[in-house]
Amino acid sequence: MNKTIDIQDLGLKDYKDTWDYQEELFKSILDLKIRNRREATNEPTSNYFLFVEHPHVYTLGKSGDMSNLLLNEEQLKDKGATFYKINRGGDITYHGPGQIVGYPILDLDNFFTDIHKYLRLLEEMIILTLAEYGLKAERSPGETGVWLGVGTPFARKICAMGVRASRWVTMHGFALNVNADLGYFDNIIPCGIRGKAVTSLNVELGVERISMPQVKEKLLKHFSTLFEAELNTVTV
């Protein structure tokens, strides 16, 4: 059982290139698990956690509805944005500069085999991080992700989540708005949920910019505690 997780910060990276890289790591873990089973070996599998910022992009999950994207191809181009249909759960979301995107690619056999628990712990990591900034973030019943003002007319989402798992190996993950340009959310019905606002950490704190490295540091601190993991920072 390997509870060490390699942390890689990819900086600003194209969505498709990052997706391909995720798939490569995901497949390497799956292939080893299959080989271990076939050959009755017990070689430890690796775990990864990728941080990345993407150029403006909209992604639609497997169960998503195309009508939740409110732009045509020409308008996407005008906004400097791209669009992809992808293989995670969930509906449509936006990624862009000023947003911390995290992709844990874990073999849950190294931790616990429970996808529901996995999602709840990811949410808890965000909730604990935001608490350090004096914000009371919560789960919203029936809606994955992390919200502020739950149960009020001012409910607003600050972190979206969507994951894929196969043989207990995970990919995709979360997107936390830190210094995000919220105008880009006006071009979609985020996560297919009408009438709910989206917010960003800098907006909530009333400041122009929050330190992204500081937020990442807090996220990893809570992540390592919640998953009882040892983190190993890898230079890429």
Protein Blocks (a to p, Z undefined) as FASTA:
>chain_A
ZZbdcdddebjadfklmmmmmmmmmmmmmmmmmmmmmnopabdcdddddddddddddddd
fkbcfklpcbdfklmmmnopacdddfbecjdddddehiacddddddfklmogcfklmmmm
mmmmmmmmmmmnopacdddehiacjdehihiakbccfbdcddddeehiaeejidddfkbc
fklmmmpcehhighiacddfklmnopabdcfklmmmmmmmmmmmmnopacddddZZ
